[in-house]
């Protein structure tokens, strides 16, 4: 599949939304040190501290739970069911006498795994769709747009129910159903930005120099849509946490016996009027994580945009000044005979 490519002899615009900063090479967006600059910009804001702290704690707890939890998950105490928080059970026990805190700790790594797999699936699927939607073939591009518009109307829950018939309740159902839906949405949102790069004057020059379509997409179009991609995927991560809870409650998500926040909610929500604390803890954790992921996505949109982040713009300008020649930095192929003419 062939798509338009920015010229190897000119700088390609970087886009954080519909358009980018003129004269910014794709290579500059990958300059070392950009990630710390973005994170520092987010940390300077109060909501950024909240989002990064919550997400950092989530990663830390998930890592610790691999090697240690306060009590074994298989341990139950029939004499202390629905117990209140105490020194022996920090968040109390559930209806089987199992330690709620231990199950929530172990569930953090399950939810993290689901989020990571869902985001990777959505990113890969979405990028394939974007590549088809900006293809030089008018028939392929128009057909892809129609197919995406048709499929995006399918509810994620309906797709999960269909997948649950052959697969049963499993993490695979959550990942495929959510990744499919989020990938469609990602492609639809990223398409306008990708078209700006694919149909620019840089593309005609690069095609004349013999650049391949796959190299064009990887070296030029993908860097231009990376800000849109990162923001959409961070928002999809928060939705994936909610989807896990909802699908597990319906019985088509995480299977019984596997710790997850949705499993803790599903097993205790029926007793909310009698033992509200057992529902409060997993509900509070899900709320904090989802809010943190959505705030992270909103802040990332601003922090990763050179137009609204002076520190990033300055670093990009410095990287461009120190970068090699544009032809080498862009990685575009040089047409046969060009080297001979130069020599």
ZICORNOR-V883286 format. One record per pair of residues at least 12 apart in sequence whose ideal C-beta (glycine too) atoms are under 10 Angstrom apart, sorted by sequence separation. I is the first residue (numbers start at 1). GAP is how many residues later the second one is. If there is no record, write none. Layout:
i gap
I GAP
I GAP
//
This chain:
i gap
11 12
12 12
13 12
14 12
77 12
80 12
81 12
82 12
89 12
90 12
91 12
132 12
133 12
161 12
163 12
248 12
250 12
254 12
267 12
268 12
10 13
11 13
12 13
13 13
16 13
39 13
80 13
81 13
82 13
89 13
91 13
131 13
132 13
160 13
163 13
164 13
203 13
206 13
248 13
249 13
253 13
265 13
268 13
269 13
11 14
12 14
14 14
15 14
81 14
82 14
83 14
90 14
91 14
130 14
133 14
159 14
160 14
163 14
202 14
206 14
248 14
249 14
264 14
265 14
268 14
269 14
10 15
11 15
12 15
14 15
81 15
82 15
85 15
129 15
132 15
133 15
162 15
198 15
245 15
247 15
248 15
251 15
264 15
267 15
268 15
11 16
12 16
77 16
81 16
83 16
85 16
128 16
129 16
132 16
160 16
161 16
244 16
245 16
246 16
248 16
249 16
250 16
265 16
266 16
11 17
12 17
71 17
76 17
80 17
81 17
83 17
159 17
160 17
163 17
203 17
244 17
245 17
248 17
249 17
264 17
265 17
70 18
71 18
76 18
78 18
79 18
82 18
129 18
130 18
156 18
159 18
160 18
198 18
202 18
203 18
244 18
245 18
248 18
249 18
264 18
265 18
6 19
70 19
71 19
76 19
77 19
78 19
80 19
129 19
158 19
159 19
197 19
198 19
241 19
243 19
244 19
245 19
246 19
247 19
248 19
263 19
264 19
6 20
70 20
76 20
77 20
157 20
160 20
197 20
200 20
241 20
242 20
245 20
246 20
249 20
261 20
262 20
265 20
70 21
75 21
76 21
77 21
156 21
159 21
160 21
241 21
244 21
245 21
261 21
264 21
265 21
71 22
75 22
76 22
77 22
126 22
129 22
155 22
156 22
159 22
198 22
260 22
261 22
264 22
75 23
76 23
154 23
156 23
158 23
194 23
197 23
198 23
74 24
75 24
156 24
157 24
197 24
200 24
261 24
262 24
73 25
156 25
196 25
197 25
261 25
72 26
73 26
154 26
155 26
156 26
195 26
197 26
198 26
71 27
72 27
75 27
154 27
194 27
197 27
71 28
152 28
193 28
194 28
196 28
197 28
261 28
70 29
71 29
73 29
151 29
152 29
196 29
69 30
71 30
72 30
73 30
151 30
154 30
194 30
195 30
70 31
71 31
152 31
153 31
190 31
193 31
194 31
69 32
70 32
71 32
73 32
151 32
152 32
190 32
193 32
69 33
73 33
151 33
152 33
192 33
193 33
68 34
69 34
71 34
73 34
150 34
190 34
191 34
193 34
194 34
69 35
70 35
148 35
149 35
152 35
190 35
193 35
194 35
69 36
148 36
151 36
152 36
189 36
190 36
192 36
193 36
65 37
68 37
69 37
147 37
148 37
190 37
191 37
245 37
65 38
190 38
245 38
65 39
66 39
148 39
149 39
186 39
189 39
190 39
65 40
66 40
148 40
189 40
64 41
65 41
245 41
65 42
145 42
186 42
189 42
190 42
244 42
61 43
62 43
65 43
66 43
144 43
145 43
148 43
186 43
189 43
61 44
62 44
64 44
65 44
188 44
241 44
242 44
61 45
62 45
63 45
64 45
65 45
187 45
241 45
242 45
245 45
61 46
62 46
63 46
145 46
186 46
189 46
241 46
61 47
62 47
65 47
144 47
185 47
186 47
242 47
60 48
61 48
62 48
238 48
241 48
242 48
59 49
62 49
63 49
183 49
186 49
241 49
58 50
59 50
62 50
141 50
182 50
185 50
186 50
240 50
57 51
58 51
61 51
62 51
125 51
182 51
185 51
238 51
239 51
241 51
242 51
237 52
238 52
241 52
58 53
59 53
118 53
122 53
126 53
130 53
182 53
183 53
237 53
238 53
240 53
58 54
117 54
121 54
125 54
126 54
129 54
133 54
141 54
182 54
185 54
238 54
239 54
117 55
120 55
121 55
124 55
125 55
128 55
129 55
132 55
133 55
181 55
182 55
237 55
238 55
239 55
118 56
119 56
121 56
122 56
123 56
125 56
126 56
127 56
130 56
131 56
134 56
237 56
238 56
58 57
114 57
117 57
118 57
121 57
122 57
125 57
126 57
129 57
130 57
133 57
134 57
141 57
179 57
182 57
236 57
237 57
238 57
113 58
117 58
118 58
121 58
122 58
125 58
126 58
129 58
130 58
133 58
134 58
178 58
181 58
182 58
234 58
235 58
238 58
115 59
116 59
117 59
118 59
119 59
120 59
121 59
122 59
123 59
124 59
125 59
126 59
127 59
128 59
129 59
130 59
134 59
178 59
234 59
235 59
237 59
238 59
114 60
115 60
118 60
119 60
122 60
123 60
126 60
127 60
130 60
134 60
234 60
237 60
110 61
114 61
117 61
118 61
121 61
122 61
125 61
126 61
129 61
130 61
133 61
134 61
178 61
179 61
182 61
234 61
235 61
236 61
113 62
117 62
118 62
121 62
122 62
125 62
126 62
129 62
133 62
134 62
136 62
178 62
181 62
234 62
235 62
115 63
118 63
119 63
122 63
123 63
126 63
127 63
130 63
131 63
134 63
135 63
136 63
234 63
235 63
114 64
118 64
122 64
126 64
130 64
134 64
178 64
233 64
234 64
118 65
122 65
126 65
130 65
133 65
134 65
175 65
178 65
231 65
232 65
234 65
235 65
174 66
177 66
178 66
230 66
231 66
234 66
235 66
119 67
127 67
131 67
136 67
230 67
231 67
233 67
234 67
130 68
175 68
231 68
134 69
174 69
175 69
178 69
231 69
232 69
174 70
177 70
230 70
231 70
136 71
230 71
231 71
174 72
171 73
174 73
227 73
228 73
231 73
173 74
174 74
227 74
230 74
231 74
177 75
227 75
177 76
227 76
228 76
136 77
171 77
227 77
135 78
169 78
174 78
226 78
227 78
134 79
169 79
173 79
174 79
227 79
136 80
173 80
174 80
169 81
173 81
131 82
134 82
135 82
169 82
170 82
171 82
173 82
131 83
134 83
156 83
160 83
164 83
168 83
169 83
170 83
171 83
156 84
168 84
169 84
170 84
171 84
131 85
167 85
169 85
170 85
131 86
157 86
160 86
161 86
164 86
169 86
174 86
130 87
131 87
134 87
156 87
160 87
164 87
165 87
168 87
169 87
171 87
164 88
170 88
174 88
157 89
161 89
163 89
164 89
169 89
171 89
127 90
131 90
156 90
157 90
160 90
162 90
127 91
130 91
131 91
134 91
156 91
161 91
130 92
160 92
157 93
160 93
127 94
127 95
130 95
157 95
127 98
130 98
126 99
130 99
127 102
126 103
123 106
126 106
122 107
123 107
126 107
123 109
122 110
123 110
126 110
219 110
220 110
122 111
219 111
220 111
219 112
220 112
119 113
120 113
123 113
218 113
219 113
119 114
122 114
219 114
118 115
119 115
122 115
215 115
216 115
215 116
216 116
119 117
215 117
216 117
115 118
118 118
119 118
122 118
209 118
215 118
118 119
211 119
211 120
212 120
115 121
116 121
118 121
119 121
211 121
212 121
115 122
118 122
210 122
211 122
114 123
115 123
117 123
118 123
209 123
210 123
211 123
115 124
116 124
206 124
209 124
210 124
211 124
112 125
115 125
118 125
207 125
209 125
210 125
114 126
115 126
118 126
206 126
209 126
210 126
1 127
3 127
114 127
205 127
206 127
208 127
209 127
210 127
3 128
115 128
202 128
207 128
210 128
3 129
111 129
112 129
114 129
115 129
206 129
209 129
1 130
3 130
4 130
111 130
114 130
202 130
1 131
3 131
4 131
3 132
4 132
1 133
2 133
3 133
111 133
114 133
1 134
2 134
3 134
110 134
111 134
114 134
1 135
2 135
1 136
107 137
2 138
3 138
110 138
1 139
114 139
1 140
114 140
111 143
110 144
114 146
107 147
113 147
114 147
110 148
111 148
114 148
110 149
111 149
109 150
110 150
111 150
107 151
108 151
109 151
110 151
111 151
106 152
107 152
108 152
110 152
111 152
106 153
107 153
108 153
110 153
105 154
106 154
107 154
104 155
107 155
103 156
104 156
107 156
102 157
103 157
104 157
106 157
107 157
103 158
106 158
107 158
103 160
104 160
98 161
103 161
100 164
103 164
98 166
100 168
98 169
94 170
26 171
96 171
17 172
95 172
19 173
20 173
94 173
95 173
18 174
19 174
94 174
111 174
115 174
15 175
17 175
18 175
95 175
107 175
111 175
17 176
20 176
26 176
95 176
15 177
16 177
18 177
19 177
20 177
94 177
100 177
104 177
108 177
112 177
15 178
18 178
19 178
100 178
103 178
104 178
107 178
111 178
115 178
15 179
55 179
103 179
107 179
95 180
101 180
104 180
15 181
94 181
100 181
104 181
108 181
15 182
55 182
93 182
100 182
13 183
14 183
51 183
58 183
74 183
92 183
95 183
13 184
73 184
94 184
12 185
73 185
92 185
93 185
73 186
82 186
91 186
92 186
13 187
91 187
12 188
92 188
13 189
38 189
82 189
91 189
92 189
4 190
10 190
12 190
69 190
91 190
3 191
4 191
6 191
10 191
11 191
12 191
84 191
90 191
91 191
3 192
5 192
6 192
10 192
26 192
27 192
38 192
82 192
83 192
85 192
4 193
5 193
7 193
9 193
26 193
27 193
30 193
82 193
84 193
3 194
4 194
6 194
7 194
8 194
12 194
26 194
29 194
65 194
81 194
83 194
3 195
4 195
5 195
6 195
7 195
10 195
25 195
26 195
28 195
29 195
82 195
83 195
3 196
4 196
6 196
7 196
9 196
10 196
26 196
27 196
30 196
82 196
85 196
4 197
5 197
6 197
7 197
8 197
9 197
26 197
29 197
4 198
5 198
6 198
7 198
8 198
25 198
26 198
29 198
4 199
5 199
6 199
7 199
24 199
3 200
4 200
5 200
6 200
7 200
9 200
24 200
26 200
4 201
5 201
7 201
8 201
4 202
5 202
7 202
4 203
5 203
8 203
20 203
3 204
5 204
7 204
20 204
2 205
6 205
19 205
5 206
15 206
4 207
5 207
12 207
13 207
20 207
3 208
5 208
12 208
15 208
16 208
17 208
2 209
3 209
4 209
12 209
14 209
15 209
16 209
2 210
3 210
5 210
6 210
14 210
15 210
16 210
17 210
18 210
1 211
2 211
3 211
5 211
8 211
12 211
13 211
15 211
16 211
17 211
1 212
2 212
3 212
4 212
5 212
8 212
12 212
14 212
15 212
16 212
1 213
3 213
4 213
6 213
7 213
14 213
15 213
2 214
3 214
5 214
6 214
16 214
17 214
2 215
5 215
6 215
16 215
1 216
4 216
5 216
3 217
4 217
6 217
3 218
6 218
61 224
58 227
58 230
54 231
57 231
58 231
57 232
55 233
54 234
55 234
58 234
54 235
57 235
58 235
54 236
56 236
51 237
54 237
55 237
50 238
51 238
54 238
55 238
53 239
54 239
51 240
52 240
55 240
50 241
51 241
54 241
55 241
50 242
51 242
54 242
51 243
52 243
47 244
51 244
52 244
47 245
50 245
51 245
50 246
51 246
48 247
51 247
52 247
47 248
48 248
51 248
47 249
51 249
45 250
48 250
47 251
48 251
47 252
48 252
42 253
42 254
45 254
48 254
44 255
48 255
42 256
43 256
42 257
45 257
41 258
42 258
45 258
41 259
44 259
39 260
42 260
43 260
38 261
39 261
41 261
42 261
38 262
41 262
42 262
40 263
41 263
38 264
39 264
38 265
37 266
38 266
37 267
38 267
41 267
42 267
44 267
41 268
35 269
41 269
34 270
41 270
38 271
40 271
41 271
34 272
37 272
38 273
37 274
38 274
29 275
37 275
37 276
29 277
34 277
37 277
38 277
28 278
34 278
37 278
33 279
36 279
37 279
31 281
34 281
24 282
33 282
34 282
29 283
32 283
16 284
17 284
21 284
31 284
16 285
20 285
21 285
31 285
33 285
34 285
16 286
20 286
21 286
33 286
16 287
20 287
28 287
29 287
31 287
32 287
16 288
17 288
19 288
28 288
31 288
16 289
24 289
28 289
30 289
31 289
14 290
15 290
16 290
17 290
28 290
29 290
14 291
15 291
16 291
25 291
28 291
31 291
14 292
15 292
16 292
21 292
24 292
27 292
28 292
31 292
14 293
16 293
24 293
27 293
28 293
23 294
25 294
28 294
21 295
24 295
25 295
28 295
16 296
21 296
24 296
27 296
23 297
27 297
25 298
27 299
30 299
25 301
27 301
28 301
14 302
27 302
26 303
27 303
25 304
26 304
27 304
25 305
26 305
26 306
11 309
11 312
12 314
11 315
9 316
10 316
8 317
9 317
10 317
12 317
8 318
9 318
11 318
12 318
7 319
8 319
11 319
6 320
7 320
8 320
10 320
12 320
8 321
9 321
8 322
7 323
8 323
9 323
6 324
8 324
5 325
7 325
8 325
9 325
6 326
8 326
5 327
8 327
5 328
9 329
8 330
//
